[in-house]
Amino acid sequence: MKKNRYLIILIISGILFSSEVIAQEIETPVQEVNVDDLGTVTDEFQEYFFEALKQKAIENYEKAIVALKKCEGLQPDNAVVHFELGKNYKALENYEQSISSLQKANRLQPNQEWVLVELMEAFYYDKDYEQAILIAQKLLSFNSKYNENLANLLFESQQYDKLLSLLDTLDSKLGLTEYRTGLRQQIYALTQNTPAQIQVLLDAIKLNPENERNYLNLIFVYSEQNMQKEAFETAKNMEKIFPTSKVVHLALYKFHLDSGETSEALNSMKLILEAEEIDPVSKFKVLNDFLLFVNENPSYEELLQGVAEVFSRSENSPEIYQRFGEYYLIKNQKEKALGYFELGIEKNLDNFDLLRKTLLLQLDLLKLENALKLSEHAIEIFPAQPILYLIQGAALNKQKEFTEAAEILTFGLDYLIDDQKMTAEFYDQLSIAYTGLGNAQKATEFNEKATQIKKSQN
């Protein structure tokens, strides 16, 4: 049966950490069809049938179905033909036809495991879980391994009481497994049965004390329930058991921050940012928490650039400089914002959004030489972006280089499409350029055009 992935998102006081509980896959035995399986058939039938198998093998399912229909015309009650039709329709995601063909195969050769498995899958893909459950229960008479298919189906259909009963039965017969314990965790989380969720996580830790995920999930549950003492104790215990683990610091750094243990928090954060086993999303969340901390404790601002460099180096992600720049821009600290934007541009000149923000800020802060140099590079990379010509023209106007300003602005106008606001801004800058050139007629003309657009937008 299809492998199901259930994603557990671990959020520890705002920090994301994800892990997966993966339903074990029950593979359908490969049914090798030969002449004996088909019964007494003609040469013509064999030719069509093996053509169908050949086409299916190269994923030409439509052609396989055409050949199988020829077989059906020759032998309408051949179960193997309908079985193969069902498999090909399923591959084409035509589940209604797949189910119909497989049901016919089942009527012609009742209660064959190989047919029932395919039929169970077809019902599953068609989201008819009740029918799939009935077939999974029939399959148990062939092999107890189908209990896991049954468990998946009960989970998908949200029949949690029946699923828990099944898990209890299997645990009592076979002992605990990580897979079934994982299913219990999900059920208790979805039904918000916190005491049971805590207990099953404690059981999971006993079952496999080497699995870091269970400790982190337990920390998450404790934190969600505001059981901070228990959460911190679990984190410290995890640190003792896994002294080289970086993942545990996803929990520890936050506790250290909240406790005012800044040095320990910064050490944990550095370990997180440098850890290859921690995903970038979690690292971004840690950085976001650190920004909030710095906002309340400005004396630590000097550490931000170092933190950004660590993250950018470990994740090859210069976007972090843009994130920090936007943080300072919100605080209206434009010089600091520009400093981070420029660091980001040094490492990623192809980021158009960052280029635009950097250029606008350079223009606003009258960093005109920088704006002109950067806009030249930007136009080489993004020659059809009109705002780059507008920024360059505005910078040239401010430097009283009016001839060049008029040329670049006129050129940039050709790239404007249905943007009245930017068109008015181009006309304003062209009016400034022609005023500087002493061409009053053209200056007035562009000023009037800009004014007319602005009036039409009010």
URBEL-V370358 format. One record per residue. N is the residue number from 1. RES is the residue in three letters. PSI is psi in whole degrees, -180 to 180 (none if undefined). D_CENTER is the distance of its C-alpha to the mean C-alpha in Angstrom with 1 decimal. Layout:
# URBEL-V370358
N/RES/PSI/D_CENTER, N/RES/PSI/D_CENTER
This chain:
# URBEL-V370358
1/MET/154/24.1, 2/LYS/140/20.5, 3/LYS/126/18.4, 4/ASN/137/16.5, 5/ARG/127/13.6, 6/TYR/121/13.7, 7/LEU/119/11.2, 8/ILE/117/13.3, 9/ILE/120/12.0, 10/LEU/116/14.8, 11/ILE/107/15.8, 12/ILE/99/19.1, 13/SER/48/20.7, 14/GLY/1/17.7, 15/ILE/130/15.9, 16/LEU/133/12.6, 17/PHE/123/12.9, 18/SER/147/11.1, 19/SER/164/13.1, 20/GLU/139/13.5, 21/VAL/116/16.7, 22/ILE/122/17.1, 23/ALA/134/19.9, 24/GLN/143/22.4, 25/GLU/129/22.9, 26/ILE/110/26.4, 27/GLU/137/27.2, 28/THR/127/29.7, 29/PRO/137/32.8, 30/VAL/123/33.4, 31/GLN/105/36.4, 32/GLU/118/38.7, 33/VAL/127/41.0, 34/ASN/-177/44.5, 35/VAL/-39/47.7, 36/ASP/-35/48.9, 37/ASP/-28/45.8, 38/LEU/-12/46.8, 39/GLY/-158/50.4, 40/THR/115/53.2, 41/VAL/160/51.8, 42/THR/165/53.2, 43/ASP/-38/52.5, 44/GLU/-43/51.0, 45/PHE/-48/48.6, 46/GLN/-41/47.6, 47/GLU/-46/47.0, 48/TYR/-41/44.6, 49/PHE/-46/42.8, 50/PHE/-23/42.2, 51/GLU/-40/41.1, 52/ALA/-43/38.5, 53/LEU/-40/37.3, 54/LYS/-44/37.2, 55/GLN/-38/35.2, 56/LYS/-37/32.7, 57/ALA/-30/32.3, 58/ILE/17/31.2, 59/GLU/27/29.0, 60/ASN/72/31.5, 61/TYR/-35/31.2, 62/GLU/-45/33.2, 63/LYS/-35/36.1, 64/ALA/-41/36.0, 65/ILE/-40/36.5, 66/VAL/-47/39.3, 67/ALA/-40/41.1, 68/LEU/-33/40.6, 69/LYS/-34/42.1, 70/LYS/-42/45.1, 71/CYS/-43/45.3, 72/GLU/-38/45.1, 73/GLY/-33/47.9, 74/LEU/-37/50.0, 75/GLN/85/49.1, 76/PRO/-18/47.5, 77/ASP/26/47.6, 78/ASN/112/46.0, 79/ALA/-36/43.2, 80/VAL/-36/41.5, 81/VAL/-46/41.2, 82/HIS/-33/39.5, 83/PHE/-48/37.2, 84/GLU/-37/36.1, 85/LEU/-43/35.7, 86/GLY/-41/33.4, 87/LYS/-41/31.2, 88/ASN/-41/31.1, 89/TYR/-38/30.4, 90/LYS/-40/27.5, 91/ALA/-29/26.1, 92/LEU/4/26.4, 93/GLU/25/24.6, 94/ASN/78/28.0, 95/TYR/-32/28.0, 96/GLU/-48/31.1, 97/GLN/-37/33.2, 98/SER/-48/31.8, 99/ILE/-43/32.8, 100/SER/-46/36.2, 101/SER/-42/37.0, 102/LEU/-35/36.0, 103/GLN/-38/38.0, 104/LYS/-41/41.0, 105/ALA/-39/40.6, 106/ASN/-35/40.6, 107/ARG/-37/43.8, 108/LEU/-35/45.5, 109/GLN/84/44.6, 110/PRO/144/43.8, 111/ASN/42/41.6, 112/GLN/129/40.5, 113/GLU/-45/37.6, 114/TRP/-31/36.0, 115/VAL/-44/36.2, 116/LEU/-38/35.0, 117/VAL/-46/31.8, 118/GLU/-40/30.9, 119/LEU/-39/31.9, 120/MET/-44/29.8, 121/GLU/-42/26.7, 122/ALA/-44/27.6, 123/PHE/-39/28.0, 124/TYR/-50/24.7, 125/TYR/-30/22.8, 126/ASP/1/25.0, 127/LYS/26/23.9, 128/ASP/77/27.6, 129/TYR/-33/27.1, 130/GLU/-45/30.7, 131/GLN/-40/32.1, 132/ALA/-38/29.7, 133/ILE/-43/30.8, 134/LEU/-40/34.4, 135/ILE/-39/34.0, 136/ALA/-39/32.2, 137/GLN/-37/35.2, 138/LYS/-39/37.5, 139/LEU/-20/35.8, 140/LEU/-26/36.5, 141/SER/-20/40.1, 142/PHE/-42/39.0, 143/ASN/134/36.8, 144/SER/-12/35.4, 145/LYS/-22/32.0, 146/TYR/-4/31.1, 147/ASN/-34/30.9, 148/GLU/-34/27.3, 149/ASN/-43/26.7, 150/LEU/-42/28.6, 151/ALA/-45/26.6, 152/ASN/-44/23.3, 153/LEU/-39/25.0, 154/LEU/-36/26.4, 155/PHE/-48/23.1, 156/GLU/-36/21.6, 157/SER/7/24.8, 158/GLN/32/24.6, 159/GLN/70/28.1, 160/TYR/-36/27.5, 161/ASP/-45/31.2, 162/LYS/-38/31.9, 163/LEU/-43/29.0, 164/LEU/-39/30.3, 165/SER/-42/33.7, 166/LEU/-43/32.6, 167/LEU/-39/30.8, 168/ASP/-44/34.0, 169/THR/-46/36.1, 170/LEU/-39/34.1, 171/ASP/-40/33.9, 172/SER/-32/37.7, 173/LYS/-40/38.4, 174/LEU/-9/36.0, 175/GLY/168/35.0, 176/LEU/146/31.6, 177/THR/156/28.6, 178/GLU/-38/25.2, 179/TYR/-50/23.6, 180/ARG/-35/25.9, 181/THR/-39/25.5, 182/GLY/-40/21.7, 183/LEU/-41/22.4, 184/ARG/-43/24.9, 185/GLN/-45/22.5, 186/GLN/-41/20.1, 187/ILE/-49/23.2, 188/TYR/-34/24.7, 189/ALA/-44/21.5, 190/LEU/-34/21.2, 191/THR/3/25.0, 192/GLN/38/25.2, 193/ASN/82/27.9, 194/THR/-47/27.5, 195/PRO/-43/30.7, 196/ALA/-37/29.8, 197/GLN/-43/26.2, 198/ILE/-44/27.9, 199/GLN/-42/30.4, 200/VAL/-31/28.1, 201/LEU/-39/26.2, 202/LEU/-40/29.6, 203/ASP/-39/30.5, 204/ALA/-39/27.4, 205/ILE/-40/28.3, 206/LYS/-40/31.8, 207/LEU/-42/30.7, 208/ASN/84/28.6, 209/PRO/-8/29.3, 210/GLU/0/27.4, 211/ASN/108/23.9, 212/GLU/-33/22.3, 213/ARG/-40/19.6, 214/ASN/-39/22.4, 215/TYR/-45/23.9, 216/LEU/-41/20.7, 217/ASN/-36/20.2, 218/LEU/-41/23.9, 219/ILE/-42/23.6, 220/PHE/-48/20.9, 221/VAL/-46/23.3, 222/TYR/-44/26.2, 223/SER/-41/24.6, 224/GLU/-33/23.6, 225/GLN/10/27.2, 226/ASN/30/28.6, 227/MET/68/30.1, 228/GLN/-36/29.7, 229/LYS/-48/32.6, 230/GLU/-39/31.2, 231/ALA/-46/27.7, 232/PHE/-40/29.3, 233/GLU/-40/31.7, 234/THR/-41/28.9, 235/ALA/-44/27.1, 236/LYS/-38/30.5, 237/ASN/-41/31.2, 238/MET/-40/28.0, 239/GLU/-37/28.9, 240/LYS/-42/32.3, 241/ILE/-35/31.0, 242/PHE/72/28.3, 243/PRO/-23/30.2, 244/THR/3/28.1, 245/SER/136/24.7, 246/LYS/-28/22.4, 247/VAL/-36/20.0, 248/VAL/-26/22.8, 249/HIS/-14/23.0, 250/LEU/-30/19.8, 251/ALA/-44/22.3, 252/LEU/-40/25.4, 253/TYR/-35/24.8, 254/LYS/-41/24.3, 255/PHE/-41/27.5, 256/HIS/-42/29.3, 257/LEU/-48/28.4, 258/ASP/-26/29.5, 259/SER/2/32.7, 260/GLY/13/33.6, 261/GLU/74/33.3, 262/THR/-43/31.9, 263/SER/-45/32.8, 264/GLU/-39/31.1, 265/ALA/-44/28.0, 266/LEU/-36/27.9, 267/ASN/-44/28.4, 268/SER/-42/25.6, 269/MET/-42/23.3, 270/LYS/-41/24.5, 271/LEU/-39/23.8, 272/ILE/-48/20.2, 273/LEU/-28/19.6, 274/GLU/-8/21.4, 275/ALA/125/19.9, 276/GLU/-28/18.1, 277/GLU/-7/16.9, 278/ILE/132/14.9, 279/ASP/156/11.4, 280/PRO/-33/11.2, 281/VAL/-45/9.4, 282/SER/-39/12.4, 283/LYS/-40/14.8, 284/PHE/-38/14.0, 285/LYS/-39/14.9, 286/VAL/-45/18.0, 287/LEU/-39/19.0, 288/ASN/-42/18.7, 289/ASP/-39/21.0, 290/PHE/-37/23.3, 291/LEU/-43/23.6, 292/LEU/-38/24.7, 293/PHE/-46/27.1, 294/VAL/-36/28.5, 295/ASN/-35/29.0, 296/GLU/-17/31.3, 297/ASN/75/32.7, 298/PRO/-20/33.4, 299/SER/-16/35.4, 300/TYR/7/32.2, 301/GLU/-32/31.1, 302/GLU/-18/32.5, 303/LEU/-14/29.9, 304/LEU/-45/27.0, 305/GLN/-40/27.5, 306/GLY/-41/27.8, 307/VAL/-44/24.6, 308/ALA/-41/22.8, 309/GLU/-40/24.5, 310/VAL/-47/23.3, 311/PHE/-46/19.7, 312/SER/-38/20.0, 313/ARG/-44/21.9, 314/SER/-33/19.8, 315/GLU/2/16.4, 316/ASN/50/18.1, 317/SER/82/16.6, 318/PRO/-8/19.4, 319/GLU/-19/17.3, 320/ILE/-32/18.3, 321/TYR/-37/21.8, 322/GLN/-41/20.8, 323/ARG/-44/19.3, 324/PHE/-40/22.6, 325/GLY/-42/24.6, 326/GLU/-32/23.2, 327/TYR/-47/24.0, 328/TYR/-28/27.6, 329/LEU/-40/27.8, 330/ILE/-35/27.1, 331/LYS/3/30.0, 332/ASN/27/32.1, 333/GLN/79/32.6, 334/LYS/-37/32.4, 335/GLU/-45/33.9, 336/LYS/-40/31.4, 337/ALA/-46/28.5, 338/LEU/-38/30.0, 339/GLY/-44/30.4, 340/TYR/-39/26.7, 341/PHE/-44/25.9, 342/GLU/-34/28.5, 343/LEU/-40/27.1, 344/GLY/-41/23.7, 345/ILE/-34/25.6, 346/GLU/-33/27.5, 347/LYS/-14/24.5, 348/ASN/82/22.6, 349/LEU/-13/25.1, 350/ASP/0/22.8, 351/ASN/98/20.7, 352/PHE/-42/22.6, 353/ASP/-43/21.5, 354/LEU/-38/22.6, 355/LEU/-48/25.8, 356/ARG/-47/26.7, 357/LYS/-38/26.4, 358/THR/-47/28.3, 359/LEU/-43/31.0, 360/LEU/-38/31.5, 361/LEU/-39/31.9, 362/GLN/-42/34.2, 363/LEU/-43/36.3, 364/ASP/-37/36.3, 365/LEU/10/37.6, 366/LEU/33/40.0, 367/LYS/67/38.6, 368/LEU/-42/40.0, 369/GLU/-42/40.5, 370/ASN/-42/36.9, 371/ALA/-42/35.7, 372/LEU/-44/38.0, 373/LYS/-46/37.0, 374/LEU/-38/33.2, 375/SER/-33/33.6, 376/GLU/-48/35.5, 377/HIS/-41/32.7, 378/ALA/-42/30.2, 379/ILE/-33/32.4, 380/GLU/-36/32.6, 381/ILE/-40/28.8, 382/PHE/70/28.3, 383/PRO/-15/31.8, 384/ALA/14/31.0, 385/GLN/107/29.6, 386/PRO/-30/32.6, 387/ILE/-28/31.6, 388/LEU/-38/32.2, 389/TYR/-37/35.8, 390/LEU/-45/36.3, 391/ILE/-44/35.4, 392/GLN/-41/37.6, 393/GLY/-42/40.4, 394/ALA/-40/40.3, 395/ALA/-41/40.4, 396/LEU/-40/43.4, 397/ASN/-43/45.1, 398/LYS/-25/44.9, 399/GLN/7/46.5, 400/LYS/27/49.1, 401/GLU/72/48.3, 402/PHE/-35/48.9, 403/THR/-49/49.6, 404/GLU/-37/46.4, 405/ALA/-47/44.5, 406/ALA/-40/46.1, 407/GLU/-50/45.3, 408/ILE/-35/41.6, 409/LEU/-41/41.1, 410/THR/-41/43.0, 411/PHE/-43/40.9, 412/GLY/-28/37.6, 413/LEU/-31/38.9, 414/ASP/-21/38.6, 415/TYR/-3/34.7, 416/LEU/134/34.6, 417/ILE/112/33.5, 418/ASP/46/33.9, 419/ASP/88/33.2, 420/GLN/-37/36.4, 421/LYS/-47/35.5, 422/MET/-34/34.9, 423/THR/-44/37.9, 424/ALA/-37/40.1, 425/GLU/-39/38.8, 426/PHE/-46/39.8, 427/TYR/-39/43.2, 428/ASP/-45/43.7, 429/GLN/-36/43.2, 430/LEU/-37/45.4, 431/SER/-42/48.1, 432/ILE/-44/47.9, 433/ALA/-46/48.3, 434/TYR/-28/51.2, 435/THR/-44/52.8, 436/GLY/-30/52.7, 437/LEU/-4/54.3, 438/GLY/17/57.0, 439/ASN/85/56.2, 440/ALA/-35/56.7, 441/GLN/-50/56.6, 442/LYS/-37/53.1, 443/ALA/-45/51.9, 444/THR/-41/53.2, 445/GLU/-48/51.7, 446/PHE/-33/48.1, 447/ASN/-42/48.6, 448/GLU/-38/49.7, 449/LYS/-44/46.8, 450/ALA/-44/44.3, 451/THR/-41/46.3, 452/GLN/-43/46.4, 453/ILE/-43/42.6, 454/LYS/-39/42.1, 455/LYS/-39/44.6, 456/SER/-22/43.0, 457/GLN/-10/39.7, 458/ASN/none/41.4
